[in-house]
Amino acid sequence: MREEDGTIEGDLRVTEDLELNGTLTKTATVAAGATLYVNGTVGGDVVLERGSSVVVAGTVSGSVINRGGSLRVSGRVVGKIRRISGTTQLEPGAIVNG
């Protein structure tokens, strides 16, 4: 698994397992077969494609759009969570402001 502790400028397409401990300034799109662990901050949206996984323990400043992946939130989503398909689980203590 790749780990990122610094700042990633712009949008990011996640095609391999990634632990984000730092900051992504824009949107993360997670491809099938990949998992994104958000322990830091995503400044834009997070988009789950069919067959992907996202675990939010940190903060997503935008919205999370689930298009067929597996989403688990124990951290904070400032925007909305939109489930088109897939599974979405909110853990106790999760904060969704949208």
DRENKEVO-364736 format. One line per field, with one value per atom (N, C-alpha, C, O): residue number from 1; residue in three letters; atom name; z, y, x. Coordinates in nm, 4 decimals, always signed. Layout:
// DRENKEVO-364736
i NUM, ...
aa ALA, ...
at CA, ...
w Z, ...
v Y, ...
u X, ...
***
This chain:
// DRENKEVO-364736
i 1, 1, 1, 1, 2, 2, 2, 2, 3, 3, 3, 3, 4, 4, 4, 4, 5, 5, 5, 5, 6, 6, 6, 6, 7, 7, 7, 7, 8, 8, 8, 8, 9, 9, 9, 9, 10, 10, 10, 10, 11, 11, 11, 11, 12, 12, 12, 12, 13, 13, 13, 13, 14, 14, 14, 14, 15, 15, 15, 15, 16, 16, 16, 16, 17, 17, 17, 17, 18, 18, 18, 18, 19, 19, 19, 19, 20, 20, 20, 20, 21, 21, 21, 21, 22, 22, 22, 22, 23, 23, 23, 23, 24, 24, 24, 24, 25, 25, 25, 25, 26, 26, 26, 26, 27, 27, 27, 27, 28, 28, 28, 28, 29, 29, 29, 29, 30, 30, 30, 30, 31, 31, 31, 31, 32, 32, 32, 32, 33, 33, 33, 33, 34, 34, 34, 34, 35, 35, 35, 35, 36, 36, 36, 36, 37, 37, 37, 37, 38, 38, 38, 38, 39, 39, 39, 39, 40, 40, 40, 40, 41, 41, 41, 41, 42, 42, 42, 42, 43, 43, 43, 43, 44, 44, 44, 44, 45, 45, 45, 45, 46, 46, 46, 46, 47, 47, 47, 47, 48, 48, 48, 48, 49, 49, 49, 49, 50, 50, 50, 50, 51, 51, 51, 51, 52, 52, 52, 52, 53, 53, 53, 53, 54, 54, 54, 54, 55, 55, 55, 55, 56, 56, 56, 56, 57, 57, 57, 57, 58, 58, 58, 58, 59, 59, 59, 59, 60, 60, 60, 60, 61, 61, 61, 61, 62, 62, 62, 62, 63, 63, 63, 63, 64, 64, 64, 64, 65, 65, 65, 65, 66, 66, 66, 66, 67, 67, 67, 67, 68, 68, 68, 68, 69, 69, 69, 69, 70, 70, 70, 70, 71, 71, 71, 71, 72, 72, 72, 72, 73, 73, 73, 73, 74, 74, 74, 74, 75, 75, 75, 75, 76, 76, 76, 76, 77, 77, 77, 77, 78, 78, 78, 78, 79, 79, 79, 79, 80, 80, 80, 80, 81, 81, 81, 81, 82, 82, 82, 82, 83, 83, 83, 83, 84, 84, 84, 84, 85, 85, 85, 85, 86, 86, 86, 86, 87, 87, 87, 87, 88, 88, 88, 88, 89, 89, 89, 89, 90, 90, 90, 90, 91, 91, 91, 91, 92, 92, 92, 92, 93, 93, 93, 93, 94, 94, 94, 94, 95, 95, 95, 95, 96, 96, 96, 96, 97, 97, 97, 97, 98, 98, 98, 98
aa MET, MET, MET, MET, ARG, ARG, ARG, ARG, GLU, GLU, GLU, GLU, GLU, GLU, GLU, GLU, ASP, ASP, ASP, ASP, GLY, GLY, GLY, GLY, THR, THR, THR, THR, ILE, ILE, ILE, ILE, GLU, GLU, GLU, GLU, GLY, GLY, GLY, GLY, ASP, ASP, ASP, ASP, LEU, LEU, LEU, LEU, ARG, ARG, ARG, ARG, VAL, VAL, VAL, VAL, THR, THR, THR, THR, GLU, GLU, GLU, GLU, ASP, ASP, ASP, ASP, LEU, LEU, LEU, LEU, GLU, GLU, GLU, GLU, LEU, LEU, LEU, LEU, ASN, ASN, ASN, ASN, GLY, GLY, GLY, GLY, THR, THR, THR, THR, LEU, LEU, LEU, LEU, THR, THR, THR, THR, LYS, LYS, LYS, LYS, THR, THR, THR, THR, ALA, ALA, ALA, ALA, THR, THR, THR, THR, VAL, VAL, VAL, VAL, ALA, ALA, ALA, ALA, ALA, ALA, ALA, ALA, GLY, GLY, GLY, GLY, ALA, ALA, ALA, ALA, THR, THR, THR, THR, LEU, LEU, LEU, LEU, TYR, TYR, TYR, TYR, VAL, VAL, VAL, VAL, ASN, ASN, ASN, ASN, GLY, GLY, GLY, GLY, THR, THR, THR, THR, VAL, VAL, VAL, VAL, GLY, GLY, GLY, GLY, GLY, GLY, GLY, GLY, ASP, ASP, ASP, ASP, VAL, VAL, VAL, VAL, VAL, VAL, VAL, VAL, LEU, LEU, LEU, LEU, GLU, GLU, GLU, GLU, ARG, ARG, ARG, ARG, GLY, GLY, GLY, GLY, SER, SER, SER, SER, SER, SER, SER, SER, VAL, VAL, VAL, VAL, VAL, VAL, VAL, VAL, VAL, VAL, VAL, VAL, ALA, ALA, ALA, ALA, GLY, GLY, GLY, GLY, THR, THR, THR, THR, VAL, VAL, VAL, VAL, SER, SER, SER, SER, GLY, GLY, GLY, GLY, SER, SER, SER, SER, VAL, VAL, VAL, VAL, ILE, ILE, ILE, ILE, ASN, ASN, ASN, ASN, ARG, ARG, ARG, ARG, GLY, GLY, GLY, GLY, GLY, GLY, GLY, GLY, SER, SER, SER, SER, LEU, LEU, LEU, LEU, ARG, ARG, ARG, ARG, VAL, VAL, VAL, VAL, SER, SER, SER, SER, GLY, GLY, GLY, GLY, ARG, ARG, ARG, ARG, VAL, VAL, VAL, VAL, VAL, VAL, VAL, VAL, GLY, GLY, GLY, GLY, LYS, LYS, LYS, LYS, ILE, ILE, ILE, ILE, ARG, ARG, ARG, ARG, ARG, ARG, ARG, ARG, ILE, ILE, ILE, ILE, SER, SER, SER, SER, GLY, GLY, GLY, GLY, THR, THR, THR, THR, THR, THR, THR, THR, GLN, GLN, GLN, GLN, LEU, LEU, LEU, LEU, GLU, GLU, GLU, GLU, PRO, PRO, PRO, PRO, GLY, GLY, GLY, GLY, ALA, ALA, ALA, ALA, ILE, ILE, ILE, ILE, VAL, VAL, VAL, VAL, ASN, ASN, ASN, ASN, GLY, GLY, GLY, GLY
at N, CA, C, O, N, CA, C, O, N, CA, C, O, N, CA, C, O, N, CA, C, O, N, CA, C, O, N, CA, C, O, N, CA, C, O, N, CA, C, O, N, CA, C, O, N, CA, C, O, N, CA, C, O, N, CA, C, O, N, CA, C, O, N, CA, C, O, N, CA, C, O, N, CA, C, O, N, CA, C, O, N, CA, C, O, N, CA, C, O, N, CA, C, O, N, CA, C, O, N, CA, C, O, N, CA, C, O, N, CA, C, O, N, CA, C, O, N, CA, C, O, N, CA, C, O, N, CA, C, O, N, CA, C, O, N, CA, C, O, N, CA, C, O, N, CA, C, O, N, CA, C, O, N, CA, C, O, N, CA, C, O, N, CA, C, O, N, CA, C, O, N, CA, C, O, N, CA, C, O, N, CA, C, O, N, CA, C, O, N, CA, C, O, N, CA, C, O, N, CA, C, O, N, CA, C, O, N, CA, C, O, N, CA, C, O, N, CA, C, O, N, CA, C, O, N, CA, C, O, N, CA, C, O, N, CA, C, O, N, CA, C, O, N, CA, C, O, N, CA, C, O, N, CA, C, O, N, CA, C, O, N, CA, C, O, N, CA, C, O, N, CA, C, O, N, CA, C, O, N, CA, C, O, N, CA, C, O, N, CA, C, O, N, CA, C, O, N, CA, C, O, N, CA, C, O, N, CA, C, O, N, CA, C, O, N, CA, C, O, N, CA, C, O, N, CA, C, O, N, CA, C, O, N, CA, C, O, N, CA, C, O, N, CA, C, O, N, CA, C, O, N, CA, C, O, N, CA, C, O, N, CA, C, O, N, CA, C, O, N, CA, C, O, N, CA, C, O, N, CA, C, O, N, CA, C, O, N, CA, C, O, N, CA, C, O, N, CA, C, O, N, CA, C, O, N, CA, C, O, N, CA, C, O, N, CA, C, O, N, CA, C, O, N, CA, C, O, N, CA, C, O, N, CA, C, O, N, CA, C, O
w +0.0000, +0.0000, +0.0000, +0.0725, -0.0812, -0.0875, +0.0225, +0.0528, +0.0823, +0.1836, +0.1345, +0.0757, +0.1592, +0.1214, +0.2437, +0.2969, +0.2876, +0.4074, +0.3749, +0.4619, +0.2532, +0.2159, +0.1539, +0.1846, +0.0656, -0.0036, -0.1503, -0.2162, -0.2006, -0.3429, -0.4010, -0.3598, -0.4957, -0.5597, -0.6738, -0.7539, -0.6820, -0.7933, -0.7678, -0.6557, -0.8753, -0.8689, -0.8671, -0.9119, -0.8149, -0.8074, -0.8443, -0.7937, -0.9327, -0.9628, -0.8906, -0.9163, -0.7995, -0.7173, -0.7850, -0.7995, -0.8268, -0.8970, -0.8181, -0.8603, -0.7038, -0.6132, -0.4710, -0.4485, -0.3757, -0.2369, -0.1903, -0.2093, -0.1287, -0.0862, +0.0517, +0.0767, +0.1410, +0.2724, +0.2669, +0.2593, +0.2709, +0.2637, +0.4055, +0.4700, +0.4527, +0.5853, +0.5764, +0.6771, +0.4558, +0.4325, +0.3752, +0.4235, +0.2703, +0.2117, +0.0610, -0.0062, +0.0085, -0.1350, -0.1554, -0.0912, -0.2444, -0.2556, -0.3334, -0.3165, -0.4178, -0.4997, -0.4834, -0.3716, -0.5937, -0.5920, -0.6075, -0.6841, -0.5326, -0.5459, -0.6107, -0.5632, -0.7193, -0.7831, -0.7633, -0.8014, -0.7030, -0.6670, -0.7659, -0.7801, -0.8345, -0.9387, -0.8790, -0.7636, -0.9591, -0.9187, -0.8720, -0.9347, -0.7607, -0.7066, -0.6150, -0.5546, -0.6030, -0.5183, -0.3919, -0.3899, -0.2859, -0.1602, -0.1218, -0.1272, -0.0833, -0.0340, +0.1139, +0.1528, +0.1958, +0.3389, +0.3627, +0.3483, +0.3991, +0.4231, +0.5729, +0.6504, +0.6119, +0.7507, +0.7645, +0.8741, +0.6516, +0.6477, +0.5955, +0.6475, +0.4902, +0.4380, +0.2862, +0.2179, +0.2344, +0.0913, +0.0763, +0.1340, -0.0010, -0.0149, -0.1057, -0.1007, -0.1887, -0.2801, -0.2505, -0.1350, -0.3558, -0.3426, -0.3445, -0.3818, -0.3034, -0.3197, -0.3997, -0.3621, -0.5112, -0.5980, -0.5965, -0.6299, -0.5579, -0.5580, -0.6847, -0.7080, -0.7662, -0.8826, -0.8392, -0.7311, -0.9228, -0.8927, -0.8594, -0.9349, -0.7459, -0.7065, -0.6285, -0.6041, -0.5891, -0.5106, -0.3640, -0.3286, -0.2787, -0.1358, -0.0845, -0.1278, +0.0092, +0.0750, +0.2227, +0.2618, +0.3049, +0.4500, +0.4892, +0.4714, +0.5425, +0.5826, +0.7346, +0.8062, +0.7832, +0.9255, +0.9507, +1.0640, +0.8444, +0.8518, +0.8057, +0.8504, +0.7145, +0.6707, +0.5189, +0.4499, +0.4679, +0.3269, +0.3248, +0.3769, +0.2646, +0.2638, +0.1665, +0.1839, +0.0649, -0.0317, +0.0003, +0.1168, -0.1040, -0.0899, -0.1242, -0.1821, -0.0883, -0.1259, -0.2135, -0.1732, -0.3339, -0.4285, -0.4471, -0.4971, -0.4067, -0.4147, -0.5362, -0.5392, -0.6369, -0.7614, -0.7706, -0.8804, -0.6564, -0.6588, -0.5790, -0.5976, -0.4910, -0.4078, -0.2655, -0.2359, -0.1789, -0.0368, +0.0404, +0.0358, +0.1112, +0.1848, +0.3335, +0.3755, +0.4138, +0.5595, +0.6117, +0.5815, +0.6904, +0.7431, +0.8950, +0.9577, +0.9532, +1.0982, +1.1293, +1.2449, +1.0241, +1.0384, +1.0026, +1.0456, +0.9221, +0.8919, +0.7414, +0.6692, +0.6954, +0.5573, +0.5659, +0.6180, +0.5139, +0.5224, +0.4280, +0.4608, +0.3123, +0.2145, +0.2386, +0.3520, +0.1303, +0.1380, +0.1033, +0.0404, +0.1454, +0.0992, +0.0049, +0.0431, -0.1187, -0.2202, -0.2623, -0.3170, -0.2363, -0.2730, -0.3948, -0.3858, -0.5080, -0.6301, -0.6280, -0.6637, -0.5857, -0.5603, -0.4693, -0.4329, -0.4329, -0.3418, -0.1971, -0.1700, -0.1040, +0.0383, +0.1076, +0.0753, +0.2032, +0.2806, +0.4266, +0.4657, +0.5072, +0.6510, +0.7276, +0.7063, +0.8175, +0.9059, +1.0443, +1.1060, +1.0919, +1.2233, +1.3313, +1.3025, +1.4553, +1.5645, +1.5733, +1.5674, +1.5872, +1.5967, +1.4635, +1.4601, +1.3529, +1.2218, +1.2124, +1.2682, +1.1407, +1.1247, +0.9754, +0.8977, +0.9366, +0.7987, +0.8048, +0.8598, +0.7487, +0.7597, +0.6476, +0.6634, +0.5324, +0.4142, +0.4197, +0.3261
v -0.1179, +0.0000, +0.1245, +0.1323, +0.2185, +0.3465, +0.4385, +0.4385, +0.5165, +0.6153, +0.7532, +0.7705, +0.8510, +0.9889, +1.0777, +1.0890, +1.1409, +1.2245, +1.3734, +1.4558, +1.4087, +1.5495, +1.6034, +1.5579, +1.7015, +1.7646, +1.7248, +1.7330, +1.6815, +1.6504, +1.7612, +1.7787, +1.8352, +1.9447, +1.8906, +1.8102, +1.9335, +1.8962, +1.7702, +1.7197, +1.7190, +1.5973, +1.4738, +1.4787, +1.3634, +1.2394, +1.1223, +1.1102, +1.0361, +0.9098, +0.8005, +0.7795, +0.7307, +0.6274, +0.4924, +0.4458, +0.4292, +0.3011, +0.1892, +0.0736, +0.2238, +0.1264, +0.1697, +0.2849, +0.0788, +0.1119, +0.2280, +0.2279, +0.3275, +0.4491, +0.4910, +0.4988, +0.5177, +0.5744, +0.7213, +0.7547, +0.8086, +0.9531, +1.0092, +1.0239, +1.0402, +1.0984, +1.2493, +1.3197, +1.2983, +1.4405, +1.5044, +1.4817, +1.5855, +1.6631, +1.6459, +1.6526, +1.6236, +1.6292, +1.7547, +1.7708, +1.8449, +1.9746, +1.9707, +2.0597, +1.8702, +1.8658, +1.7324, +1.6822, +1.6740, +1.5551, +1.4257, +1.4190, +1.3228, +1.1885, +1.0980, +1.0895, +1.0304, +0.9310, +0.7961, +0.7780, +0.7010, +0.5719, +0.4667, +0.4438, +0.4030, +0.3050, +0.1679, +0.1402, +0.0834, -0.0540, -0.1255, -0.1155, -0.1982, -0.2750, -0.1979, -0.2570, -0.0681, +0.0151, +0.0571, +0.0653, +0.0836, +0.1333, +0.2616, +0.2685, +0.3628, +0.4883, +0.5002, +0.4963, +0.5148, +0.5387, +0.6867, +0.7321, +0.7626, +0.9060, +0.9273, +0.9264, +0.9465, +0.9799, +1.1287, +1.1844, +1.1925, +1.3353, +1.4096, +1.3943, +1.4923, +1.5783, +1.5712, +1.5768, +1.5586, +1.5739, +1.7057, +1.7235, +1.7983, +1.9316, +1.9386, +2.0360, +1.8376, +1.8338, +1.7146, +1.6760, +1.6568, +1.5410, +1.4111, +1.4092, +1.3024, +1.1677, +1.0909, +1.0868, +1.0293, +0.9532, +0.8073, +0.7760, +0.7187, +0.5751, +0.5141, +0.5207, +0.4549, +0.3816, +0.2408, +0.1964, +0.1703, +0.0339, -0.0534, -0.0571, -0.1234, -0.2149, -0.1518, -0.2175, -0.0263, +0.0405, +0.0470, +0.0139, +0.0907, +0.1049, +0.2342, +0.2754, +0.2975, +0.4181, +0.4097, +0.3750, +0.4424, +0.4509, +0.5935, +0.6361, +0.6673, +0.8060, +0.8124, +0.8013, +0.8306, +0.8511, +0.9967, +1.0446, +1.0662, +1.2069, +1.2939, +1.2761, +1.3898, +1.4868, +1.4934, +1.4986, +1.4931, +1.5213, +1.6537, +1.6628, +1.7574, +1.8903, +1.9019, +1.9875, +1.8178, +1.8171, +1.7082, +1.6770, +1.6508, +1.5429, +1.4091, +1.4043, +1.3007, +1.1661, +1.1063, +1.0994, +1.0628, +1.0049, +0.8580, +0.8258, +0.7702, +0.6263, +0.5709, +0.5658, +0.5294, +0.4767, +0.3257, +0.2700, +0.2591, +0.1139, +0.0558, -0.0601, +0.1352, +0.0888, +0.0598, +0.0502, +0.0463, +0.0221, +0.1410, +0.1678, +0.2123, +0.3325, +0.3133, +0.2676, +0.3491, +0.3480, +0.4821, +0.5233, +0.5497, +0.6813, +0.6780, +0.6456, +0.7119, +0.7310, +0.8721, +0.9143, +0.9450, +1.0817, +1.1827, +1.1708, +1.2840, +1.3946, +1.4162, +1.4185, +1.4320, +1.4719, +1.6040, +1.6101, +1.7107, +1.8439, +1.8552, +1.9201, +1.7930, +1.7956, +1.6829, +1.6407, +1.6356, +1.5296, +1.3945, +1.3861, +1.2890, +1.1545, +1.1134, +1.1093, +1.0830, +1.0433, +0.9001, +0.8718, +0.8105, +0.6701, +0.6397, +0.6336, +0.6207, +0.5805, +0.4287, +0.3759, +0.3598, +0.2162, +0.1833, +0.2721, +0.0571, +0.0182, +0.0209, +0.0314, +0.0112, +0.0102, +0.1305, +0.1724, +0.1847, +0.2991, +0.2719, +0.2409, +0.2837, +0.2578, +0.3786, +0.4226, +0.4325, +0.5418, +0.4842, +0.4252, +0.5015, +0.4521, +0.5503, +0.6678, +0.5024, +0.5941, +0.7051, +0.6777, +0.8275, +0.9404, +1.0074, +1.1137, +0.9464, +1.0079, +1.1360, +1.1453, +1.2366, +1.3653, +1.3890, +1.3892, +1.4090, +1.4430, +1.5719, +1.5749, +1.6789, +1.8117, +1.8439, +1.9311, +1.7754, +1.8121, +1.7690, +1.7942
u +0.0845, +0.0000, +0.0892, +0.1884, +0.0518, +0.1228, +0.0718, -0.0475, +0.1603, +0.1223, +0.1628, +0.2695, +0.0768, +0.1052, +0.0855, -0.0250, +0.1957, +0.1906, +0.1936, +0.1655, +0.2265, +0.2392, +0.1117, +0.0015, +0.1287, +0.0167, +0.0192, +0.1228, -0.0958, -0.1124, -0.1996, -0.3143, -0.1454, -0.2186, -0.3039, -0.2562, -0.4284, -0.5149, -0.5941, -0.5993, -0.6569, -0.7379, -0.6478, -0.5333, -0.7010, -0.6248, -0.7143, -0.8259, -0.6652, -0.7333, -0.6561, -0.5376, -0.7245, -0.6623, -0.6820, -0.7950, -0.5715, -0.5779, -0.5102, -0.5112, -0.4515, -0.3904, -0.4245, -0.4615, -0.4123, -0.4446, -0.3584, -0.2368, -0.4226, -0.3540, -0.4018, -0.5221, -0.3075, -0.3379, -0.2989, -0.1807, -0.3987, -0.3764, -0.3734, -0.4772, -0.2532, -0.2360, -0.2187, -0.2267, -0.1950, -0.1752, -0.2995, -0.4105, -0.2801, -0.3892, -0.3931, -0.2902, -0.5135, -0.5401, -0.6230, -0.7268, -0.5791, -0.6463, -0.7773, -0.8608, -0.7975, -0.9193, -0.9914, -1.0036, -1.0395, -1.1246, -1.0447, -0.9486, -1.0867, -1.0291, -1.1333, -1.2466, -1.0953, -1.1796, -1.1111, -0.9954, -1.1840, -1.1252, -1.1743, -1.2944, -1.0784, -1.1086, -1.1384, -1.1054, -1.2007, -1.2325, -1.1072, -1.0017, -1.1194, -1.0084, -0.9159, -0.8263, -0.9350, -0.8491, -0.9239, -1.0468, -0.8459, -0.9009, -0.8287, -0.7059, -0.9050, -0.8504, -0.8842, -1.0010, -0.7801, -0.7958, -0.7692, -0.6557, -0.8729, -0.8573, -0.8377, -0.9334, -0.7120, -0.6816, -0.6533, -0.6588, -0.6228, -0.5961, -0.7172, -0.8278, -0.6957, -0.8018, -0.8084, -0.7062, -0.9308, -0.9569, -1.0312, -1.1385, -0.9749, -1.0332, -1.1538, -1.2288, -1.1744, -1.2886, -1.3772, -1.3950, -1.4324, -1.5210, -1.4408, -1.3235, -1.5068, -1.4545, -1.5584, -1.6755, -1.5156, -1.6053, -1.5613, -1.4470, -1.6517, -1.6248, -1.6826, -1.8033, -1.5968, -1.6443, -1.6824, -1.6437, -1.7580, -1.8015, -1.6805, -1.5833, -1.6871, -1.5812, -1.4668, -1.3656, -1.4808, -1.3771, -1.4185, -1.5317, -1.3242, -1.3527, -1.2912, -1.1835, -1.3622, -1.3110, -1.3435, -1.4550, -1.2432, -1.2604, -1.2242, -1.1101, -1.3212, -1.2983, -1.2863, -1.3858, -1.1629, -1.1392, -1.1004, -1.1059, -1.0614, -1.0248, -1.1404, -1.2537, -1.1115, -1.2113, -1.2200, -1.1182, -1.3424, -1.3699, -1.4446, -1.5558, -1.3844, -1.4452, -1.5610, -1.6478, -1.5640, -1.6727, -1.7729, -1.7977, -1.8301, -1.9275, -1.8639, -1.7554, -1.9314, -1.8880, -1.9970, -2.1131, -1.9591, -2.0537, -2.0169, -1.9091, -2.1072, -2.0831, -2.1563, -2.2793, -2.0788, -2.1344, -2.1214, -2.1197, -2.1124, -2.1061, -1.9919, -1.9548, -1.9364, -1.8264, -1.8711, -1.9902, -1.7722, -1.7956, -1.7404, -1.6203, -1.8272, -1.7896, -1.8131, -1.9194, -1.7115, -1.7258, -1.6753, -1.5633, -1.7589, -1.7236, -1.7235, -1.8243, -1.6089, -1.6003, -1.5511, -1.5494, -1.5110, -1.4619, -1.5694, -1.6841, -1.5305, -1.6217, -1.6338, -1.5341, -1.7582, -1.7871, -1.8619, -1.9733, -1.7993, -1.8598, -1.9787, -2.0779, -1.9695, -2.0788, -2.1780, -2.2005, -2.2363, -2.3367, -2.2764, -2.1709, -2.3453, -2.3127, -2.4241, -2.5411, -2.3870, -2.4861, -2.4554, -2.3488, -2.5496, -2.5313, -2.6169, -2.7395, -2.5517, -2.6190, -2.6355, -2.7408, -2.5301, -2.5342, -2.4163, -2.3392, -2.4023, -2.2960, -2.3432, -2.4628, -2.2476, -2.2813, -2.2186, -2.1075, -2.2925, -2.2461, -2.2731, -2.3856, -2.1687, -2.1802, -2.1283, -2.0153, -2.2119, -2.1716, -2.1451, -2.2339, -2.0239, -1.9846, -2.0325, -2.0552, -2.0478, -2.0806, -1.9750, -1.8551, -2.0192, -1.9283, -1.8991, -1.8371, -1.9431, -1.9231, -2.0040, -2.1133, -1.9493, -2.0169, -2.0375, -1.9421, -2.1636, -2.1974, -2.2764, -2.3865, -2.2213, -2.2843, -2.3793, -2.4648, -2.3675, -2.4459, -2.5883, -2.6641
***
